[in-house]
Amino acid sequence: MRRSIGRAYLGSAAALALFCTGMPQASAADAPRNVVIQRDDWGIAHITGQTDADAVYGMIYAQAEDDFNRIEVNYLTNLGRLAEAEGESALWSDLRQRLFIDPEVLKADYAASPPWLKALMDAWAAGLNAFLADHPEVEPRVLTRFEPWMALSFTEGSIGGDIESVPLTQLQAFYEKRAIAMTALERGTQFREPQGSNGMVIAPSHTQDGHALLLINPHTSFFFRSEQQVTSGEGLNVYGAATWGQFFIYQGFNPHAGWMHTSSGIDNVDEFAETIAPSPDGDLYYRYGGALRKVTVKPVTLAYRKPDGTMATRTFTTYATHHGPIVREADGKWIAFALMNKPVPALEQSFLRTKARDLASFLQVAERKANSSNNTLFADDKGEIAYLHPQFVPVRDDRFDYRKPVDGSDPATDWKGLHALADLPQAVNPKNGWAFNVNNWPWTAAGADSPKAKAFPRYMDQVGENPRGAHAEKVLSARSDFTPDRLIAAAYDPWLPAFTRLLPGLIAAHDKAPDPARAEPVALLRGWDQRWALDSTATSLAVFWGEALWAKGADEARRSGITVWDWMADHATDAQRLAALDEATARLKADFGDWRVPWGQINRYQRNDGAIRQTFDDAKPSTPVPFTSAQWGSLAAFGAQRYPGTKRYYGTRGNSFVAVVEFGPRVRARAVSTGGESGHPASPHFADQVSRYVSGNLRPVYFYPEDLAGHVTAKEELVRR
């Protein structure tokens, strides 16, 4: 039952204190299980429950109010049921998911879960079902009722997680027994916005006021996470970003500590090349050492929606070895895919870390070793800071190159347990006073106090450095008197280090063979300070040139095993550099009438509706954005491109939630979310943060009851059922 207490209610400070400080702990038998949702003047939900389970109930209810569609799609994706909504084309993503996620196994995992976790899953499902009952106008595409075990299908902060590493074309090729070429995106040769984040922590020794600072800056798909505060009478009090449909704050802070996850370059999944040996009895076997083992064969039946709206099914015969499911074939071998699959420990770890009060308790939670792909930047009110590597790291024989499929018939290639946390790269309270990760290697995480690559197996990193790494080191090394405002300024520093490295090659190529047709564009780039700005024509020209050169070298870089930036800087020919400039000026002229186009005229934010797959229109209003793709080293990332029918660039991923947190006697924070909190175009919170988002003008976070007082625009009380 829902009881509205005024959708436009402005409460007194006394009333707010009553609801926000948490209710005394009590059992279901001696008190009503009420949950209060208060919306601040940015539409952010502040949820208070008697117990953690009550708070989870309200947390997911509030998320559903803001964007039920995204919640449902996330669970359709993770349950392997997307084709039931989107049709046969989604079958392959569903099959990929179902190779690793078995609903029957999840049901058993739920039944065996500790009581406290079951209570949270029960509350999560009840909250979603209550929302649907209270809002008959909301029509789910598929999931008309949620079951508690479903929460175990999605236990980390990213949709699909490690499973998305499996290329869908090759999965389809294997199970349909036909050749299908990999896409440029699967090969890694298509220019695209990096999937990752920025995280920075600064020790009290390097801050003006002697308090640790934390930058939370996920680079995800826009509108990927909900900003919330969740409080209970059992000690839960956490603020930050929760991926739609999850009942834990994924990146955020509590009164004592905060954490930021960034995508790691660790080798966290492996492929094993299996030698298949059919037998006369028709069974399939694979070689392992000197013996043959039987291949596990299992049917998987998937439902999908036909064009006429009716449902159909398709059954796949799937295969697996002890290494993992078979996902493709290569060079006559079947490729088994190994990854972390620990749904219960992963969900435990994701929730329990939100209650960690210091580094010691955070690491105690991390001993579950159920974080496979995320680095962590940590800070607390004791003044501790840390860079931490992912905790799920299999022990491997470093003689083998696990970046490629290894011989599954050789027992020496098998995983041999997990590394102890103390054996992983980390920087805890480094003497230099700061630590960071921007999806680069860990060997520069804390300047001179960084972990040393030679002390670790090579599989601890497989991506190397990127331009944002040099940028982060520069801004963090620049001062020792950081304040929240100065950390925000660092996070939005406009330098584009990739062009500082790349442009000298272009300029030198032109100087060797001057061409009057290129003289003005080269002069513009020669005089540019490699910093983005809305009115900068050089930014526009540089980005268009960089993209043209990237397209020329991406395949060769992949074949050579080097980064595209290294190819562009060290291996591109003068002819290729100059041809890319010609292409850039020609495209600018064709699209905008002149190659001298201010960046703000090209690079835009636009959201026309609440759809997950956005459409863009040059004729409709949009907002200029000064920062660029992270590919060029911009710490503030805006991954934009042209779309069918557009000439302007429109962003869909990059800076999505930005927060700076100061851990003093009272925690203080400022934040901004892309566009707004609500996914409903009619809501006043659909686009109310756009100007702050593009300018980096973060708003104050109302963390304490007295902060929230005077800023409540709506309040509702839910009675759990």
SVG drawing of the C-alpha trace seen along z (x, -y; Angstrom):
<svg xmlns="http://www.w3.org/2000/svg" viewBox="-4 -31 65 78">
<polyline fill="none" stroke="black" stroke-width="0.4" points="0.0,0.0 1.3,-3.5 0.3,-6.6 1.2,-9.9 2.0,-12.6 2.0,-15.4 3.6,-15.4 4.5,-19.1 5.1,-19.0 7.6,-21.3 8.2,-19.9 9.5,-21.5 13.0,-20.8 11.6,-19.0 9.6,-16.6 12.5,-16.0 14.8,-15.2 12.2,-12.6 12.1,-10.8 15.7,-11.1 17.6,-10.0 16.3,-6.5 13.7,-4.7 14.6,-2.6 15.3,1.0 12.2,3.2 10.8,6.5 7.9,6.9 5.7,7.9 6.0,4.7 6.1,1.9 4.7,1.0 7.2,1.4 6.9,-2.0 9.3,-3.4 9.7,-7.1 10.8,-8.5 11.6,-12.1 12.5,-13.9 14.8,-16.9 14.6,-19.8 16.6,-17.9 14.3,-14.9 16.9,-12.8 15.2,-10.2 16.3,-10.0 14.9,-6.8 14.6,-5.9 13.5,-2.5 13.4,-0.9 15.6,2.1 18.0,2.5 15.3,4.6 12.8,1.8 15.3,-0.7 15.9,1.7 12.1,1.9 11.9,-1.9 15.1,-2.2 13.9,0.0 10.4,-1.5 11.9,-4.9 14.0,-3.7 11.0,-2.2 9.2,-5.6 12.0,-7.2 12.6,-4.7 11.0,-1.3 11.8,-0.6 15.6,-0.6 15.1,1.7 13.2,4.2 15.6,4.1 18.6,4.6 17.0,7.7 15.8,9.0 19.4,8.7 20.9,10.4 18.3,13.2 18.8,13.9 15.2,13.0 15.7,9.9 14.4,11.6 11.0,12.0 10.7,8.2 12.9,7.4 12.5,10.4 14.7,13.0 17.7,10.7 18.3,10.7 18.5,14.5 22.3,14.5 22.8,12.1 20.2,14.2 22.1,17.4 25.4,15.9 23.9,14.9 22.3,18.3 25.5,20.2 26.6,18.7 23.4,17.8 21.0,20.7 17.7,19.7 17.5,23.0 20.9,22.6 20.1,19.0 16.9,20.3 19.0,22.8 21.6,20.1 18.8,17.9 17.5,20.8 20.9,21.3 21.7,17.6 22.2,16.3 19.0,15.0 20.1,11.3 20.7,11.5 17.4,13.4 15.6,10.6 17.1,8.0 16.2,10.0 12.7,10.5 12.3,6.8 13.7,6.0 11.2,8.2 8.4,7.0 9.2,3.3 9.1,3.8 5.9,5.8 4.3,3.2 5.3,0.5 3.6,2.4 0.5,2.9 0.4,-0.8 0.9,-1.9 -1.3,0.1 -0.5,-2.5 3.0,-1.0 3.0,1.9 6.0,4.1 7.3,5.5 7.8,9.0 8.4,9.0 5.0,8.6 6.3,10.1 9.7,10.2 11.0,13.1 13.7,12.6 16.2,15.0 16.3,12.7 18.5,10.3 21.3,12.8 21.5,12.4 22.9,9.0 25.4,8.6 28.1,6.2 27.7,2.7 27.9,3.2 25.3,4.7 26.4,8.1 29.8,7.7 32.5,10.1 30.0,12.1 30.0,9.3 33.6,10.2 32.2,13.1 31.8,11.9 28.2,12.6 29.1,13.2 31.4,16.0 28.9,17.5 26.3,17.5 28.9,18.9 29.6,21.8 26.1,22.8 24.8,22.3 27.9,24.0 28.6,21.3 31.2,18.6 30.4,15.1 32.9,12.3 33.6,10.4 32.4,6.8 34.9,3.9 33.5,3.3 34.3,6.9 37.8,6.7 38.4,3.5 39.2,1.5 36.1,-0.8 36.5,-4.2 34.4,-4.3 34.2,-5.9 36.2,-3.9 34.1,-2.0 35.4,-3.0 35.7,-5.7 38.0,-8.1 38.7,-7.7 41.0,-9.9 41.7,-10.1 43.8,-12.7 45.3,-12.3 45.0,-14.9 48.6,-15.8 47.7,-17.2 44.5,-19.0 44.1,-22.5 41.9,-21.6 43.6,-18.3 40.6,-16.0 40.8,-13.2 39.0,-13.8 37.4,-11.4 36.5,-12.0 33.7,-9.7 33.5,-9.9 32.0,-6.9 32.2,-7.0 29.2,-4.9 26.2,-5.0 24.2,-8.1 21.3,-7.6 22.9,-4.3 22.5,-4.8 20.2,-6.4 21.4,-8.9 20.0,-8.0 20.5,-8.1 19.5,-5.1 19.2,-5.1 18.0,-2.5 17.8,-2.1 20.3,0.7 23.2,-1.6 22.8,-1.9 23.4,-5.5 24.8,-5.6 24.7,-8.1 25.7,-7.7 24.9,-6.0 23.0,-2.7 22.7,-0.9 19.0,-0.7 17.5,2.3 20.2,2.9 19.7,2.5 23.1,1.3 24.9,-1.9 27.6,-1.0 29.8,-4.1 29.3,-6.4 30.0,-7.2 28.6,-6.9 29.4,-9.2 32.9,-7.7 34.2,-6.3 33.7,-6.4 34.7,-4.3 34.9,-4.6 35.2,-1.7 37.0,-1.9 37.1,0.8 40.4,2.6 42.8,3.8 43.4,7.0 43.1,10.2 40.0,11.4 38.6,13.9 40.4,16.6 39.8,18.8 40.8,22.4 41.3,24.2 39.8,27.6 40.7,30.6 37.5,32.4 37.5,36.2 34.2,37.8 33.8,41.4 32.1,44.3 29.2,44.1 28.3,40.6 29.4,38.8 31.8,35.9 35.0,35.9 37.9,33.5 41.5,34.2 42.9,33.3 46.3,34.5 46.6,38.1 42.8,38.8 39.6,38.0 36.8,36.2 33.2,36.1 31.9,32.8 28.9,31.5 25.9,31.2 22.8,29.2 19.8,28.0 18.8,24.3 15.4,23.2 14.8,19.5 11.6,17.7 11.4,14.8 8.8,12.4 7.8,12.8 7.0,9.8 3.3,10.4 3.6,10.2 3.2,13.9 5.9,16.0 8.0,18.7 10.9,20.8 14.3,22.0 16.3,24.7 20.1,24.8 22.3,27.7 25.1,26.1 28.5,27.5 30.9,27.0 34.1,28.4 35.4,27.9 36.9,24.6 33.5,23.2 31.0,23.0 32.0,23.4 31.5,20.0 33.3,20.3 35.7,22.3 39.2,21.3 41.8,23.3 39.9,26.5 39.6,26.1 36.5,25.4 37.0,22.4 35.8,22.6 35.3,19.3 36.2,19.0 35.1,16.2 34.0,15.4 30.5,16.8 29.9,16.2 26.5,14.5 25.9,14.8 29.4,13.6 29.2,10.9 25.9,9.6 27.1,9.8 30.2,7.8 28.4,5.2 26.0,4.5 28.2,4.9 30.9,2.5 28.3,-0.3 28.5,0.1 32.3,0.1 33.5,-2.6 37.2,-2.5 39.8,-0.7 40.1,2.3 36.4,3.0 36.3,2.4 39.1,5.0 37.3,7.4 34.3,7.3 36.6,7.6 37.9,11.0 34.8,12.5 36.9,12.0 33.8,11.5 34.9,8.4 36.5,9.5 36.8,6.4 36.9,3.3 39.7,1.3 38.7,-0.7 39.8,-4.1 39.0,-4.4 39.1,-7.3 37.8,-7.6 37.5,-10.1 40.6,-8.6 42.6,-10.1 43.3,-6.7 43.4,-6.5 44.0,-3.5 44.2,-2.2 43.0,1.5 43.1,4.0 40.2,6.4 39.9,9.1 39.0,12.1 42.3,12.8 43.0,16.5 46.5,17.8 48.0,18.8 51.2,20.1 52.8,17.0 54.7,19.0 51.5,18.9 50.1,15.9 46.5,15.7 45.7,12.8 45.2,15.6 43.5,19.0 45.7,21.4 45.8,25.1 43.0,26.6 44.4,30.1 47.5,29.0 46.6,29.1 49.3,26.6 47.1,23.9 44.3,24.4 43.5,21.8 45.1,22.6 43.0,20.9 42.8,17.1 45.5,14.6 45.5,13.3 44.5,9.7 48.0,8.8 49.5,10.3 47.7,7.9 48.9,4.5 47.8,1.8 48.8,-1.6 47.7,-2.1 48.4,-5.5 51.1,-6.3 53.7,-8.8 53.0,-11.0 49.6,-11.8 47.3,-10.7 46.2,-7.7 44.1,-7.4 42.9,-5.1 41.5,-6.1 41.3,-2.6 45.0,-2.6 47.6,-0.3 48.2,-0.2 51.9,-1.0 51.3,-4.8 48.5,-4.7 50.4,-6.7 53.3,-8.2 56.7,-7.1 54.9,-5.1 53.0,-2.9 53.3,0.8 56.0,2.1 55.1,4.2 58.1,6.4 56.9,7.6 53.7,9.1 52.6,11.6 51.9,10.0 48.2,10.9 47.7,8.2 47.4,5.8 46.8,6.1 45.7,2.6 48.8,0.5 48.7,-3.3 46.3,-5.7 46.3,-9.5 44.1,-10.0 46.8,-8.5 49.3,-11.2 46.6,-13.8 45.7,-12.5 49.3,-12.4 49.8,-16.0 46.8,-17.5 47.4,-15.5 51.1,-16.4 50.4,-20.0 49.6,-21.0 49.4,-19.8 46.6,-22.1 43.6,-20.5 40.1,-21.6 36.8,-20.2 36.6,-23.0 40.2,-22.4 39.6,-18.7 36.5,-19.5 38.7,-21.9 41.2,-19.1 38.5,-16.7 37.4,-19.2 40.9,-20.2 40.7,-20.9 44.1,-19.5 44.0,-16.9 47.4,-15.1 46.9,-12.8 47.1,-15.7 50.2,-17.1 51.8,-13.8 50.2,-13.4 50.2,-16.8 54.0,-17.3 54.0,-14.4 51.4,-16.1 53.1,-19.5 56.5,-17.9 55.0,-16.1 53.6,-19.3 56.8,-21.2 58.7,-18.6 56.3,-19.1 54.4,-22.4 51.1,-22.6 49.3,-26.0 45.9,-24.1 46.9,-22.8 48.8,-25.9 45.9,-27.4 44.7,-24.2 48.2,-23.4 48.8,-26.9 45.7,-26.7 46.8,-23.4 50.4,-24.6 49.2,-27.6 46.7,-25.6 47.2,-24.9 45.6,-21.4 42.8,-22.4 39.1,-21.9 36.8,-24.9 33.3,-25.6 34.6,-28.4 37.7,-26.4 37.9,-25.7 41.1,-23.9 39.4,-21.4 37.0,-20.6 39.7,-20.2 41.9,-18.1 39.1,-15.7 38.1,-15.2 41.7,-14.7 42.3,-12.3 39.2,-10.2 40.3,-10.0 43.8,-8.9 42.4,-6.4 40.4,-4.7 43.6,-4.3 45.6,-2.6 43.2,-0.6 43.5,2.7 47.3,2.5 47.6,1.6 45.6,4.6 47.7,6.9 50.9,5.4 49.7,5.7 50.2,2.0 47.7,-0.7 46.2,-2.9 47.7,-6.0 51.2,-4.4 50.5,-3.5 49.3,-7.1 52.3,-8.6 55.1,-6.3 54.0,-4.3 51.7,-6.4 53.3,-7.7 53.5,-11.3 51.1,-10.5 48.6,-9.0 48.8,-12.0 48.3,-14.5 45.5,-12.5 43.7,-12.4 43.9,-16.2 42.4,-16.5 39.6,-14.2 38.9,-16.2 38.7,-19.6 36.6,-18.1 34.1,-16.6 33.9,-19.8 33.2,-21.8 30.7,-19.3 28.8,-19.2 29.1,-22.8 30.1,-24.9 33.6,-25.7 36.5,-23.8 36.6,-26.6 33.8,-25.4 33.6,-26.1 33.6,-22.9 30.4,-23.9 28.5,-24.0 29.3,-20.3 29.5,-18.6 26.0,-18.5 23.9,-17.0 20.4,-16.1 17.7,-13.9 14.4,-13.9 12.6,-11.1 13.1,-8.5 14.0,-5.7 17.1,-3.6 18.2,-3.7 18.2,-7.4 17.4,-9.2 18.9,-12.5 17.8,-15.4 19.8,-18.5 16.5,-20.4 15.7,-19.9 17.1,-21.8 20.5,-20.7 23.1,-21.9 26.8,-22.6 29.3,-20.5 33.0,-21.6 34.7,-18.4 35.6,-15.7 36.0,-11.9 38.2,-10.3 40.2,-8.8 42.1,-12.1 42.9,-12.2 40.0,-14.4 39.3,-13.6 35.8,-14.9 34.6,-12.5 31.9,-13.0 31.6,-10.2 29.8,-11.7 29.4,-10.9 27.2,-11.5 24.0,-9.5 21.8,-8.7 20.4,-12.0 22.7,-14.2 25.8,-16.3 26.3,-17.3 27.9,-15.0 25.6,-13.8 26.9,-12.2 25.7,-8.9 28.3,-7.9 31.1,-9.4 30.7,-11.6 27.5,-10.2 27.7,-10.9 30.3,-13.1 30.8,-13.7 33.5,-15.1 33.5,-14.1 35.3,-15.6 35.7,-13.3 36.0,-15.8 34.2,-15.7 31.1,-15.8 31.1,-14.5 30.5,-17.1 29.8,-16.4 28.9,-18.0 27.5,-16.0 25.8,-16.2 24.1,-13.5 23.8,-13.6 20.7,-15.5 18.5,-14.7 17.3,-12.0 14.0,-11.1 13.5,-9.1 10.1,-10.7 10.1,-13.7 7.2,-15.3 9.1,-15.4 10.8,-18.6 13.8,-16.5 14.2,-15.1 16.7,-17.8 17.2,-20.1 20.9,-19.3 22.0,-19.8 23.6,-23.2 25.4,-22.1 26.6,-18.9 28.2,-20.7 29.8,-23.4 31.0,-21.2 29.0,-23.2 28.3,-20.5 25.4,-21.0 25.5,-20.5 24.5,-17.0 21.9,-17.0 23.4,-14.2 22.3,-15.1 18.7,-15.8 19.6,-19.4 21.0,-19.7 17.8,-18.3 15.6,-20.5 13.9,-23.1 14.7,-21.2 12.0,-18.5 9.6,-18.9 7.7,-15.6 7.3,-12.9 5.5,-9.6 5.2,-6.8 5.1,-3.2 3.7,-0.5 5.6,2.7 3.5,5.6"/>
</svg>
